[in-house]
Amino acid sequence: MSPWMVTAVGTFNRSGRVCWMVPFGIARFCDYFHPLVISNIFPLTTLCVTPMNEVHFTENCWKGIVMNKRSPFQICSRLVVVVGVLVPLLLLAQEPQRLTLDNMNDPTIMQAFSTPRVWWLEDNTALIYDTRKPPMERTLERFNPADGKRAPHVDAAKALEHFKTFFPEGKAPFLPPMPSEITKDGTRGLYLIGGDLFVLEFAPATFQRVTDTPDPERSANLSPDGLKVAFVRANDLYAYDLEAKKERRLTNDGSETILNGTLSWVYWEEIFGRQDIGYWWSKDSKAVAFLRTDESMVSVQHYVDIAPWTPTVTKQRYPKVGEKNPDVKVGIIEIEGSTTTWAQLDPSSFEYIIRVDWLPNNKQVAVRTNNRLQTELDLHLIDRFTGKAKHVLKDLNEGWINISDDLFFLKDGKHLIISSERDGYEHLYRFTLEGKLVNQITKGNWAIRSSGGGAFWVRQAVAGIDEQNGWIYFTALERSPLEKHLYRIKVDGSGMKRLTTEAGTHAINMSPNTKFYFDRFSNISTPPSLALYETGGTKKTTLADPNPAGFEKYGLQTGELIQIPARDGFLLPAHITKPRDFDPSMKYPVIVNVYGGPSAPQVSNSFSFGAVWENVLLNEGYICMTVDNRAATAISKKLENLFLKRSLGEVELDDLVDAMHWMKRQPYVDPDRFGIWGWSGGGSNTILAMTRSKEFKAGIAGAGVTDFRFYDTKWGEAMMKTEKENLEGFETYSLLKYAKDLHGRLLIIHGTHDDNVHIQNTWRFVDELVKANKLFELMVYPMRKHGVGDMAGRRHMNHLMLDFWKRNL
């Protein structure tokens, strides 16, 4: 028997207590737990411990027996055998390890956030890739929701061996464990490796090489029938027939500034969710609608590449506020004939093409457009064969129109469902294809909201539509703006019901026939789990339970959610986390994390990856806090529009200051040692707080916008409009003019290749600090982009930030 194996002999004495006689091979257990201490922890229990292979009790155990005034045999009147009873007591005896910068990436912690990846197939079975299994045991599995059975979907070892045959021995590149895309029937998977395309046939576990060219392929996508692959090469669009093994070139004018089927930067970043797919297959797989972009008129940004002995310059087309956007139009290509039909849309009637969708009939393409100020959305139907445009409806908002993927054309061929924020909250509406409003489907002082259960770039609250029975399934913030739940409602707006019950965040992925859904659930204290449900709300099976082992190993704290009243009574959502050994009689320094962008809440009832970094700070003796200003909460479009043409301090700063005043009144904080930090919009708000308030002793500003005239057209003009409409707002919000008012210690961090918030923002602010003779700290990460994502850079930045807090708080 291993000395770590635990068995116990227990008896019930006449008073109802239990006396455990425990063989014991762990060093002096009784020195850790006095019997009376155990009795206090478990009131019905008296513990007696004897070492294995020893005949004497330790001194403490003898004291316990003496204090009970009975011999061990008198205490125990009836013998029972219990296995494993000591385990929870041993866990109590072990102090959690201390989380530090050196062990914060422990895989056991990362596993807390991992759940299996799932893809629904058109036959309503699913594919599962279980990332919780050891890497060598992971494989793609076919899952039947009706009976819960799994079966291997591909012989991974065989597939890998076949893949190697395309390369000289020992020269095969790394094969990712999962394809970038899977066909709807689950027969094939698409891989982009080393700039070339490969398709894996799952059943025989064999690969087909699609391309082998000097020019790299990009933006690849499988057709709905799984028989073709479209891709972009040298900014021209191609299609490859997998059965005929034939490549067809679909466009011919691609160049450095003419893009076919791939996206200009502002479209990639601000419109299509950082997905470089600028084309869409028809549902019959016979045609492709695509964007043709001319970006020759867009201004060029420059980045120095320091890697070569002689540095080179990388260029990027980036339209800044007030400048020209790329010219974009929609074309429709018939694959067989390679003929292109252009959508007949007046270029002067719109500025942005924000979505392109095929109708179920394959005869029309829906195109949504925005005007330059983004206050108008227009929906057009484009004839596939003539290009003729039919205007269906217009949506208006005094602030700006948020992009949504909630547009559905019903099978009756007469109606559509679309989301709108026209009443101040995002809701669903039903229209005819002639643009007549039939009814508002969802309504109330709450908003529908994408749950994130599918692809991360899809902004879609509708999880599924059961047209046969008239049900719409959607996720919303109805129960709480901090939680996402699944609901169903009739198309006519009746019969709404919440289907999820547990308080927290439910990320929903529904089967095509709407009979089942996967629910990835978590809340602030519960790591993510994954379960399968019937749409009535009945759980069928659990695919992954919460995995708190890593958090328990290090005793990580997840904090509490609170509401803080602002000066006008508005309740600001906040999240506060205290050290594990928190002592209410002490005065703790506080570190506040902020983002603060419109409808981009950081406070939610979900398990947050940010808790890992926070716990490093907690172990250094800090309290961590996050708070959202009212316009950041995503509660309503009414609140979001408070950012419109914003003047400095009217929204984000006033609410932040109110929250700090409340926090500083708490007896356990040191009001003179508050720090603030944030990235991107949070970097801007950190500089704002460090120059326009005196609430913080120190701040760390990462990659923040310091003047919206340095930012891109689509996002910058959404809130600020142009200088012509809002010169005063631009002047007031510019942080450059407030550099002279900096107080406390400020650390600025930026990557030199940041293609989102250009480092120009930092250089210009630094120049103003120098002119004002203000001391500050600066860390520039060479050739890093908007997020410092590489391991070396991230490790260095974590050490840099912690050192800064230690020196200044």
N, C-alpha and C positions, 0 to 999 in steps of 0.2 A: 504493500500500500504506500502510495506517495505521502510524504509528510504534509502535503497541501490538501490531501483529500479529507473532507470533513464528514464525520458521523457524530451523532449525538444520542445520548440516552436521556429521556425525559420522563418525569413523573408528575402527576397531579397530586399535590398535598391536600389536606382537608380544607384548607382555606381557599382552594381553587387556584393557587399559584402553581407554576411549573418549575421544577428544578432540573436543569440540564447537566448531565455528566458527559463531558466532551473530550474524547481523545484529541490530543493537541500537539501538533508538530511545528507550530509557528511560535517564534520567540516570545515567551513570557506574555501570553495574551492577558493574563490577569493584571499585569502591570499597566496595561492600557485601559482595561475596564474593571473598575471595582464592582463587586456584586451589587452593592447598593446603587451605583450609578446605572447599571443595567436595569435594576428594578424600577428606577425612576423613569427610564426611557420606555420600558414595557411594564406597566404597573402590575400585570398579572404574572410576572416572571422573576424568579430568582435564579441566578446563574452560578454554577459551580464548575470549575474547569480543572482538569488534571492533565499533566503532560503525558503524551504517549510514551510507553516504556519507562515511566517513572512511577514510584510508589508514593511520593510525597507531593502534597499540594504546595503551591507557592505561598509565600507569607500572606499576600493579600487575600487569596482564596480562603486560607485558614481563618483570617480575620472575619471574613464573611460568614463562615460557618459558625464561628464563636458568637458573632452578633445575632445569628438566628437562634442561638441557644439550643440547637439540636445537632445531633450527628447527621452526616449525609444520609444515613440509612433511615433515621427517624424522619428526616424531611421528606424522603421519597417513599410513598406508601404503595404505589402501583407502577409497574415498569412498562414503558412503551419505547419503541425504537423510532426515531425520526431521522431522516437523512437530509442533509443539506441545510439544517436550521441555522447554522452559524454564518452562512454566506452573507446575509444582509448586515450582520454585526461586524464582519470583517471589512465590508465596504465602508461602514461607518468609521472603522479604525484607520482607514487609509486616507491620508490627506490628498486632495486633488493636486496634480502637478501644476506648477506655475506656468501660465502662458506667457511667452516672451516673443520678441521679434524673430528669434532663432527657431522656434518650433511652431509658429502660428500657421504654417502650411502643412501641418501634420495631416496625412491622408485620412486619419480617423475623423478629424474635424470636417474635412471637405466632404466626406461621405454623408454627413448630416444633411447636405443640400442635394444629394443625388437621388433621383428616382429613375426607374426605367423609362427609356424613350419609346413612344408608341406612335404608330401610323395606322389609321383606318384605311381599309381597302374597299373597293367598290362592291364587293360581295358581303360587306359588313363583318368580315373577320378583320383581325388586326395583326400587324407585325410588332414585335417587341425586341428591343435591345437592352438587356439588363446591365446597366453600368455598376450595379452593386456587387455583381459577381467578380471574382478575381479575373484580371485581364485575359488569362489563358483559357478561361472557361466561358467567356462571352461569345455569343453567336446570335445571329438573327433567328427569331422563333416566330412561328405562326400561332396565333392565339384565337381560339374559338370562344366568343363571349357567351354562347348558349350553354356550354358545359364547362368552361374554364380550362380546357385542356390546351397544353402547349406541345409543339413539335418543332424540331430543328427545320429551318427553312432553307438553309444552304450548308453545304459541307465547306467550311471556311478553309480548312487545311488544303483541300483539293483545289479550291479556287485560287489560293495563293500560289500553289505550285504551277497552275496553268498560267497565271499572270507572269511568273518569272520567265516563261518561255518566249516572251516578246523581247527579251533583253539578253545581252551577253552574260555568261555565267558570272554571278556575283555582282552584277551591275544593276539589278532591278531596283527602282526607287521604292520608297516607303509606300505601302498600300494602306490607305486609311481604313479603319475597321468598319466604317459605314459609308455607303454611297451618299452623294449630295442630293440625290433624288431617286424615288422609287416609283415605278409605274403604278397606275391605279389598280391593276389586276395583280400586282405583286410579283410579276414574273421577271422583271429586270430592274437593275440599279445602275445609275450613271455616276461615273467617276471622272474628275478632271485632275490629271496627274502630270506634273512637269510640263504644263501647257498643252497636253494632248488629251483626247477623250477616249474613254474605254467604257464599254457596257458589259455588265455581268449578267449572264443568264443564271438565275438562281438554281433551277432544277438540276441541270447538268454540271453546275459549278464551273462554267467556262466563260472566258472573256472574249469579247469582240473588240478589236482596236478600230476606233472610228477615224482618228486622224493621226498622221505622222508627218508633220510639216515644220519647216523652220520658224514660221510665224506662230505664236501661241494662240490657242483658242480661248475664248472666255464667254461668259453670259450664256451658258448652255442650259437647255431645257428640253425635256422629253415631251412628245406629243401625247394628247389624251389617250390615244389607242396604243401607245407604247411602241409604235413601229418606226418612229422617226425621231431624230434629234436635231434641234435647231441650235445654232451657235453663231458667235461673232468672231471674225478673223480680220484684222486690219481695218476695223470699223465698217465692214460689210457683213450682211446677214446671209447665212448658209443654212441648208437643210440636208440631212443625211438619212437615206432610207436604209434601215437596218437589215431588211430582208433582201432588197436588190443590191445592197452594198454600193450605193451610188450617191455621190455628193452633188448637190445642186446649188449654184450661186444665185441668191435671190436679189441682191442689190449690187450696183457697180460703181457707185460714186464715193465710197468711203475714203476719207483722207484724214489729215491731222485735225481738221476742224469740222468735217462732215461725219456725223455718227449715225449709223443705222442699227437700230435694235439694242444699242448700248446708251448709257445715260451721261449727260453732262453733269458736272459735280453738283450743282445746286439742285438738280432733279434727284440725283442719287441720295444726297444728304437730307433734303428737306421735304421731298414729296414721296419717294418710293422706299423709304425705310432702310436706306443703305443696301438695297438689293439691286445689283446691276443687270436687271432684266428689263429691257425697253421694248418687248414684243409679247404678244399673247396669241396662243393657238386657238383656232376655232374648235368648237366641241366635236366637230366631225373630222378634225385633224387634216383638213384639206387646204386651209388658209391660215395666214398669220397677219394679225394687225400689229403695226410697229410704229415707233416714233423715229422720224428723221430729224436730226438736230443739226443746225448750223450754229456753231459757237465762235465763228471767226470774229464777231464784234465784241466778244466778252473779254474784259481786261485780264491780263496775265499776272499771276503771282510767281515769285521765284524763291527757291529753296536751295541752299548750298549743300552739296553732298561732299562731306569731308573725307570719305573713305578712300578715294584714289589719292595717289601721291600729288597729282595736280587736281584740286577740287573741281567738280563739275556743277552745273546748275540744273535743277529739276523745275519744270514749269507746270503751272496749274491754271486753268480757266476758272475764274472766280468773280462773279458779278457782285460788286459792293452796292450798298444802299444808294439809290438814285442812278445807278449805271444801267447799261443795257443788259438785258437777259438774252440767252440764246433763243433763236427762232426755232420753234418746234411745230411739226405738223404730223398728222396721222395718215399712214398709208395702209392698204390692205393688199397682200400678195397672195395670189393663187399658186400653190406649190407646184402643180404640174405645169402650168403655163408660164410661171414666173412673171405674170403681168401684175402691175401695180395700179390700184385705184386709189386716188387721193380724196380724203374727206373734204367736202366743200364747206369749210368753215372760214368765215371772214377773219383774217388775222387781226384786224383792228378791233374785233369784238371781244378778244380775250388776251391774257398775258401768259397764263400757265395752263397746260393740259395736265390735270391732276389724277385722272383715272381713265382706263380703257377696259371695257368688259364686253364680252360676247353675249348676245341674247340666246336663250335656249333654241330658237329656231334656226340659228346659224346664218340668218339672212341679214342681221343688223348688228352693228357694234355701238355700244353706249359710250359716249365720250363726255366727261365732265371737265369743265373749265372754270378758271378764276380770272377776275379782272386784276389789274396791277395792285390795287389797294386791298384785294382779297376780301372785299365786303360782299361779293356776289358769287354765287355758284350757278352755272347753267348746265342743264342736262340735255344732250343732243343724241338722237338716234341716227346713225350713218348707214345708208344702204350699202351692203357688201359689194354689189356689182356696179353701181352707178356713182357712189360717193355722195349722193344727195343727203343733205342734213335736215333733220326735222327737230325743231326745238320743242322740248317737252315741258320743262319747268325751270323756274328760277327760285333760288333761295337767297335770302338777304340777312346780313347781320351787321350791326353798327360797328362792331369790333373787327373781327375777321372770321372767316369760315374755316373751321377745323376739318382736316381731311379724314374721311371715314371710308371703310370698306363695306359698310352696311348698305348695299344696294342689291336687291333681289327681284328678278323678273319671274312672276308666277307662271305656272304651266298653262293657265287658262289663256295666255297670250293677250290678256286685257289689262292686267294690273301689275304694279310694282310696289315694293316696300323700300323705303329709304329713311335714313336718320336725318334729323335736323335739330338745331338748337334755337329755333325761331321763338320759342316761348321762354327762353332763358335756361332751359335744361335740355340735355340731349335725349330725344325720344324718337320712337318709330312712327312713321306715317304711311298710309296706303293711298296711292294715286292711281288713276287710270293712265294708260299709255298716251292719252291725249293731254295729260297734265292736270286733270281735275282731281282735287282732293276728295277722297272718299271718307276717310276718318283718321283721326289721331288714334294710334293703337295703344301706346303706353302714355301715361300722364301722371303728373304729381311733382312735388318739390324734391325731386331726386333725379339722377341721370342714369341712363344705361351706360355701360362701360365694358370694353374688351377685357376678358379675364386673363388673356395671355396663355390660354390652354393649347393654342395651335402654334403656328410659326410666329416668332417674336415680332416680325415686321407687319403682321396683319392687324389692322385696327378695326376689329369687328366684334360687336357685342352679341350679335345673333349667333347662337351655337348651332341651330338647326331649325328647319321649317318642315312640319308635317302637313303638307297641303291636303292630303286625303281627309284628315280629321280636323283641319283648321287650326292647328296649334303652332305657335311660334315659341321657341326656346331661346332665352337670352340671359345675359348676365348684367347685373346692375348694382348700384350703390344704395338701393332702397332701404335696406336695414340699417346701414351705417356708411358714411363716406369713407370709413377706414376698412370696410370689408366688401368683398365681391361674392355675390350669391347667384345661384341659378334659379330662374323663374320660367313659368310658361304662361301664355296668355292666348286667347282666341284672336283671330285676325280682326274681328270686330271690336276688340278692346275689352271683352268680358272675360270673366273667369280667371283672373290673374292669381297665381299661387307661387309661393316660394318653395322650391324643391330641396334645397340644401338646408341643413339645420344647425350644424356646428358653427359657433362664432369664429370667424376668421376669414381667410381668403381661399376661394375655390377657383382653380383654373380648370376650365371645362373643355373637353375634347369629345364631341358627340359623333356617333356613327352616322353614316349617310342616310340610313332609314329612320334615324332619331329614336331607335328603340333602346340604345345603350349610350352611356357616356363614361369616360374616364374622368375622375376628379382628383387633381393634385391639390391636396389640402394642407395648409399650415396655419398656425397663428403665432402670436408673439412668443409663446413659450413651447410650442410644439413643432419639431422639424417636419419637413414635408413627408407626406405619405401618398400613395397612389392606390386608388380603388376603382372597381368597375361597378356601376349602378345601372339598374333599369330606369327608364325616364320617369317612372312613377315615384322614384326616390328610394327604392329598395336596393340595398347593397347586395351584389352578386358575389364578389370575391375581392380580397385585398391582394394587390400585387406587390406592395412594399409598405411595411409598417414604418412609423417614425423611427429614426436611427439616432438617438441622442448620445451614443457611446462617447464620441469625441468631445462633446460638450461636458459630459459627466466626468470624463478623464481629467479635464482641466478646470472643472468647477465653473464653467462659463456662465455668466449672468445674462439674461435676456431683457431685463428691465420691465418697466410698466408704462402703460398708456394713460395719459391724463389730458385734461382740458384746462387751458389757462385763459382767464377772461381778459380781453383787451379793454382799452379805456371806454369803449362804447358798449361793452358787454358781450361782444362776439367771442365765441369760445374757440380758441386756437388749439388745434391738435398738437400734442407734444409727446415725446418719448424720453424718459429719464432712466438711466441705468447707474446703479450704485455699486461700489466694490463689494466683493463677497464678504469681507470682514468689516462692512460698514459700521461705523460707530457714530450714532446720532449726536454725541456730545462733541465731536470734532468739527473743524471748519475746513471743508474740502474746496480745492480749486475746481472749476467747472470748464469743460471744453464743449463748445456748441458747434455742431455740424449744420450747415445751411446749404440749401440749393435755392429755392424760392422762385423758380420759374413758373409761368402760367400753367395751371392744372397739371403740375408735376409734383405731386405730394411725395414726401420722404417718410412720412409717418403713416403706418398702416398696421393692421392687425395681421401681420404675416411674419414668418421666420426670416430674419434678415442676415445676409452675409456680412453686413457692416458690423454685426455683433462681434465678429472675430477681432477686428482692429480695435473696437471699443474696449474689449476685455484686456488687450495689452495695455491700454491707457488706464483702465480700472486698477490693474495690478501695480501701476506706478502711483496710485493714490489720487486719481482724478475721478470726478463724476462726469458722465457723458450725457449730452442732451441734444435732441433734435426737435425743431419746431417748424411748422409750416405757417406762412402768412396766409391770409384768407383767400387771396387770388391764386395761391398754389394748391389749395385743397382739393380741386376738381369737383367741388360740390355743385357748382353751377356755372353756366356761361356768364351769368350776371356778375358773379364775383371775378371770374377770369377777365372780364372786360374792364375791370378797374385798372388794368395795366395799359389801357389804350392811351396813347400819346402821353405816357406817364411823366409826371414831374417827380423829381427826386424826393423820396421819403414819404410820399403819400400813401403807399401801400406796404411794400416790403419792409422798409425801415421802421415805420411807426409800429407795426405789429411785432417786429423783432424787439424793439425797445420795450414795449409793454410786457412781453414775455420775460425779458431780462429783469425788469423791475420786480415782477412777481417772484422770479427765481431767487433774486438777491435778498428777498425777505424771508427765505427759508432758513431756519436756525442752524442747519448743518453745512452751509456754504460760506466761503470767504468772498464777500462781495468785491473785494479788491483784486481777486485773481480769477477773472473770467477770460477765456480765450475763444476765438471763433475761427473756423476754417471751412473751406468749400472749394469745389472744382467747377470750372466752366461758369454757369450762371451763379454757382455758389462762390466762385472766385470773385466775380463782380460784386456780389453782395457782401463779401468779406471786406473788400476795399471800401465799399459804401459805408459799412459800419465803422471801419477804422478811421474814416475821414469825416463822417457827418454825425457821429455820436461819440460819446466818451464812456461807453459801457464796457469796453474790452481793453485789457492790458496788452494783449498780443493777438496776432492773427496770421493765418497762412492762406494766401490767395493763390489758387492754382488755375492757370489758363483762363483768366477772366476777360470778358469784353470790357474795355475801358471807355469806348466811345462807339455808339452804334453805327456811326458812319464807316467804321472799319469792318462791319459785319455784312453778311450776304443779304441780297434783296429779299428773298422769300420770307425769311424769319424776321429780319430786322424791320422790314416795312410792314409786316403784319401788325406789330404792336406800335411802332413809331410812325408809320406811314413814311412819306418823303419829306425832305427839308421844305419843299414848297408848301405842304400842308401843315408842317409841325416844326418849324425852325426853332421856336422857343423851347419845345420839348427836347430836341436834340442838344441844344445848348445847356439846358438845365440838367439833363441826365449825364452829360459827359463827365466822367470821373477825373479827367485830366485837370480841370480847373480847381479840383479840391485836393490835389496832391499836397499843396502847401498846408493843409489842415490835418495832415496825418498826425496821429498821436499813438503812443505805445510802440511796440516792436512789431514789425511787419516782415514776413518772409514771403517772397514772390517766387513761384515755380512755373516754368513753361518749357515746352519742347520746341526745338528750333524748326521742326518739320510739321508743326501743327497746321493741318490743312482746313481746320474748322474755325477755330479762333486763332487768327494769325499772330505770331509773336510780335508783330508790329504793335499790338495792343499793349504788351508789356514794355517794349522799348520806349514807346511814347510816354507811358506813365512814369517809367524810370527816369526819363529825361526831365520830366516836370519835378520829380522828387529831388533830383540833383540841383536843378535851378533854385529850388526852395531850401536847399541845404538840409534836407531831411535824411537821416540815417535809416538804412533798411538792409535787409539781406536778400540775396538773389541766387537762385539755383536754376541754371539752364541745362536741360538734358539734350545733348547733341543728337540730331536726326530722329528724335521721338515725335510722335504725332500727338493728337489731342489727349489721348490717354497714354500714360507711361506704362505700357503693358508688358514689356519684356521682364524676365525674372531679375536680371541684374539691376535694371532701372528701378523696378518696384521695390526691391530689397533696399537699395540705397535710399530711395525716397522715404521709406518707412523709418529708417534710422535717422535720416535728416529731420523728419518731422518730430519724432520723439525727442531728439536732442534739443530741438528748438523749444518744445514745451518745458522740458526740464530746466532750461536756462532762463526762461522768461515767465513761467508760472510757478 
